[in-house]
Amino acid sequence: MWEQVQETVSYIKEKTNFTPEYGVILGSGLGGFTNDITIEFILPYNEIPNFPVSTVQGHKGALVFGTIGTKKVVAMQGRFHFYEGYSMKEVTFPVRVMKYLGVEKLIVSNASGGVNPDYKVGSIVIIKDHINMMPEHPLRGKNDERFGPRFVNMSEPYSRKMIAKAKELAATLEIEVLDGVYLGLQGPTFETLAEYRMVKTVGGDCVGMSTVPEVIVARHMNMECFGISVITDMGDEHSIDTITHDEVLEAAQAAEPHVRNLIQNLITAY
């Protein structure tokens, strides 16, 4: 893993000569964020050594390098999911690469199903914590101390300072945000009604199929993390009877301008 990461980092540095401070992972329907970046370089995943290739509709598949204000950013336009058949090490490989390109702060976005009754379709939720219920752990196996410690302190997976700043900015920008606990499941099926009830019972406010592995690996390398979910369906009889991936994308795209505005301002101000 170490050698692969270094090979990939060397290739990207040779192509871009760019040292980003922020990494951004864009979830379903949120790829338009790259329009807010003053772009300097675009590297398609299929041209980057050791990189997987995204296979999911709504995930384009490129690393985008540029600036937002004075901040240097690299954005993943399309992420990798465990349910696609990748190993957890492949899913999280880009986060390792980001760290060694210079990234110290990681912002992750996703589309998720809501079980908190205060949520509705289109709600923007700042992730304050997560529950990992995926069947594989990205740090399983021999630990390489060059990346981080064997046992990672996960008491603050999502930066409280970044959360506080985002809420302050949301109030100023008049963007309605809520917060909650994100529960990660493998997918790719949408949850059953019983599974939605389980998510609520164990303390989750929303549920999805991504984010948790990336954040675990980022914290392994002591990166500061901020997560945001767009609620694209509610875990009730009415919502899940008709939910499709196209509807998820539609709901995410409706909320996208507000999410983009908030993330852009957070990067600029924090």
N, C-alpha and C positions, 0 to 999 in steps of 0.2 A: 504493500500500500504506500509506504513512504516513498519508494523509488518512483512509483507511478505518479503520485502527486507532484513530486519534484520535476518529473519529465513534462507533465502537463503545464505546470507553472512556468517552466523555462520556455516552452513553446509560446504561451500566451504573452509573456513579457517580451519575447523577441518580436512578436507580431504587433504589440501595442505600445510598449514602453510606458505603461499606465499603472499607477498605484492607487487603487480605490480605497476609500475609507469605509464606505457603506456597501453592503451587499443586499440585494432585494430579490426575493423569490416570489414570482407572480403566479397566482393560482387561477383556476378556471374562470374565464370571462374577464380577467383583470389585466390582460396583456397590453392594453392600451396605455398603461403607465409609461411605456417607453417613449410615447409622444411628448412626455414632459421633460425628457432628458435631452440636453444638447449633446447629440451623439457624436462620438469621435471614432469609434470602431464597433463593428458587428462581426462576431465570429460564430458561424453556424456550428451547432454541436457536432455534426458529422465531419467537420474538419479538425476538431480538437482531439489530440491523442488521448486515449483511455476514457473518453466521455461517452456515456450512454446517449441514446437518441429518444426524445419524447414521442410517444405513440398516441396520445390522447387528443381528441377533438378539442380545440380551444387552447391548446398548448403549442406554440409555434416552433420552438426549438433553436434558440440562439442566445449567446451571451452578448449583452449590449453594454458598451462602455461609454461613459460620458459624464457630464456635470449637471447638477441641479444647484443653481446659485453658484456658490464657490466650492461646493462639496463634490468630490469625485465618487462616482457610483458605478458598480457593475450590477446589472439586472439579468436574472435568468428569465428569459421569455419562454416559459414552459418548464415544468419540473418533472421529476421522475417519481413513480409510485411503486410501492412494493407489489401491488396487485397486478402490475404490468408484467411481472415475472422477474424483475431485477432483484438482486440480493440487497440487503440493507446497506452493505458497503457501497454498492453502486448507486443506490438512491441518495446517499449522503456524500458521495465523492465530490460533487461540486462545492459543497460547504468547506471541505478540507482545502480544496484549491483556492477558494476565496480567501481563506485565512492567510495562506502563504503568498497571495497576491498583495496583501496588506489590509484586508478588511477586518475591522474591529467591531463593527455594529451590523447586525443582521436583521432585516425586516422581512417577515414572511406573511403572505396573504393566502386565503383559501375561501372556498365556498363550503358551507356546512349546513347540516340539518339542525333545526332548533327544537329544544324540548322545554326551555324556560318559557312560562306563559307570558312573560313580559316582552318576549320577542315576537316579531311578525316577519313575513317574507320581505326581504329588503333591508332588515335591520343590520346596522354595522356594529359589530361586537369586538371590543378590544380584549384579547386573550390575557387573562391574569394568571392562569395556571393551566396545567393539562393533566390528563390521566392517560397513561400508556396502556392500552389493551391490545396492542398489535402482537402477533404470535412470534415475532422475532425481535431481538434487540440490536441496534446498530453497533453497540460496543461489545457484543459477545465475542469471545475468542481471546487470543493473546493480546495484551495491551502494549502498544508502542508508546513508551514514556515521552518520546519526542513530540507526540501529538497532545498528550495530556495524562492525567493520573488514572490509575486503575478504577478508583471509586470516585465518582463525580458528585459533588454537592449540588442537589437539584432543588434547594429550598427557594431559589429565586430564578426559575427558568426564564421568566420574562421580566425585563428590567423595570423595577418600580419607578425609577426616575424617568424612563422613557414613557411609561404609562401615564404618569402624572403630567408630563409635558404635552402628550397627545390629547389628554382630556382638556387641558387648559386651552390648547389651540382649537379643539373642536368647539368649545364654548364661544371663542372669539369668532370663528368662522361660521357659527350657527349650523354646525353639522351635528345631528343627533347621534350620539354613540351610547352604547351600553357596554357592560363588561361581563365576563363569564369564564367558566372552565370548559376547555375544549377536550373532548375525549376522542382518542384516535383508535379506529378499527381498521382492519385490513381492507375491506371491500373486495371486489368492486360492486357488489350488490348494494342497493340502498337498504336501509335498515327495515326490519319488520316492526310492526307495532309493539311486539313484546320486547324487541331490542331497544326501541326508543324508550320504553318504560324502564328498562334496565339502566340505560344511560342516565336518566333522571334520578333513579333510585340511588345510584352509586355516587352522585354528586356532579354529574356533567350538566352543562347548560346547552351545549351544542356538540355535534358529532361529525367527524369527517374521516378522510382516508389519507391524510398527509400531515405535514408540519411537525408532528412529534419527533420523528427520527432526525430531521434536520436540526431542530432545536437542541436535542440531546447531544448531537455531535458538535454543534456550535458551542455549547456550554462545556463540553469536554476540552475545547481549545480556548476557553475563557473569553468567548465573544459575547457581547451584550446583545440581547435579543428583544424584538418587539413583534407581536403577532396580531393580526386582524382578520376577522371572519365576516363574510357576508352571508346572512341567513337566506338560503334559497328555497327551503321548504320547511314546513313544521311537521313534527312527528305526531300527527293525528290522522284519524280516518279520512277526513276530507282531503288533506294535502297529499298523503302518500298513495291514495288510490290512483292518482293521475301523474305522479312525478316522473319526468324523463330528464335525460342529460341536457336536451335542448332547453327545457324549462329552467334548469339550473343555470345554464349559460345566460339565458334571458334575464333572470333575476339578478345575477351577478353584474351583468352589463348595465342594468338600470341603476344600480348603486355605485357603479365604477367611478363616475365623476367625483363623488364625494370622497371615496376612498383615495383616489389619486390626489385630490386636493389636500387631504389630511396628511398623507405620506410625504408629499412634496414639501409641505410646510414643516413637518417634523424633521426631515433631513436638513432643511435650511436652518432651522432654529436650534437644533439640539447638538 
